[in-house]
């Protein structure tokens, strides 16, 4: 068993720009331990991740605002405060804020994340 103390107030939030479009900030809740990484992530309106996959899956718990999650080849789905999303292992997807809302989620990722290209403005335009 591990007891994880709250956010380390000696460290600031980290701007995450290499794998996102727009303003995205994150805080580590649980540094990678036994292949599990837990982050709190905030997106400005319209900001979104690049396409990516998780080796053994990911859980998103939406904590504030509204956004979108999209599995490759399918229509984006609207998500909002309180929603839980399960993303299966290897599933190519993206997630991010609606164009008119901030968006925050706790992301629980299992094992390796493989980052791919940006989600195009055209792919996001329908959201």
N, C-alpha and C positions, 0 to 999 in steps of 0.2 A: 504494500500500500504506500502511496505517496500523497502527502498533503501539499498542494500547490498554493502558495500564498498569492494574493492579488497582484495586479500589475506592479512591476518594479518602477516606482516613481522616480528613481534616479536616471532612468532612460526615457528619452522622448519617443514619440511615435515616429515611424519610418515611412517616408514617402516611397511608394512602390511604382516606379515608372517603366522599368524594363519589360514588364510582362502585362502592362495595362495601357489602355487608352484613356486619357483624361486624368483628373486628380483622384488618386487612391492612396489611402494611408492605412497603416496596419500596426498593431501591437501584438507581440508574442504573448500568448496566455500560457502556453506550455511549449518550451523549446522541444525540438524533436527528441522523443524518448521512446524506445522500443518501436520505432517506425511510425509513431503517431505525432503529428504536429497540430497544434491548436492555435489559431490566430483570430483576433478581432480585426475586421477589415471595414473601412468606411469608404464609400464612393460618393463623389460629387455628382449632381445630376448629369446624366449622359455618360458617365465613366463606366468602363467595363474591362473585364479581363481579356487577354488574348485567348484564342482557342487553346485548350489543354486537355490532358488526360491524367488520371491518377492510377498508379499501378494497382492499388487494392481498394480504390473507391474514396468517396468524400461525402461528408454530411455538412450541409449548410443549415444554420438556424438563424432566420432573419430576425434581427433585434430592433430595427428601426427603419421606417420608410418603406418604399416600394421599388421593385426592380424586376428584372427578367432573368430567366435561366433558359438556355437553349441547347438541346442535344443536336449534334450534326445531323442534317437531313430532316429535321422536324421543325415545326413552328415554335417560336419562343413562347414560354409560359410566364404569365404574370405571377410574381410572388410578393408577399407583403408581411409586415410585422407578425410574428408568431408562427409563420410557415416553417416547415422542416422539409429539406430536399435531400433525397438519397441519390447519389450519382454512382452508378455501378463501376466496378473496375474496368479500366481501359476505355470508358465511354468518352468520346470527344465532345467537348462542350465549352460554353462560356457563361458567365453571369455578370450582372452589373446593374447599375441604377437606371430607373426610368428617366426620361428626359426632363421630367418636372418634379423630381423628388430626390432627396438624399437617400442613401441606402446603406445599411450596416448589417453585417452578419458575422456570426462565429463560424469559422471554417475548420472542420476536423478532417485532416487529410491523412491517408494511410499509405505509407511508403513513398516511393518516388513520384514526383510530378514532372511530366514532360510538357514543356511549353512550346507552342507552335506560333503561327502567324497572328497578326492583329485581326480582330473582327472588323470587317470593312464597314464603312458608313452605310453602304447599300444594304448589307445584312442586318445592321442595327436599325435602319430607317423604318422598318415595319413595327418597331416596338414603341 
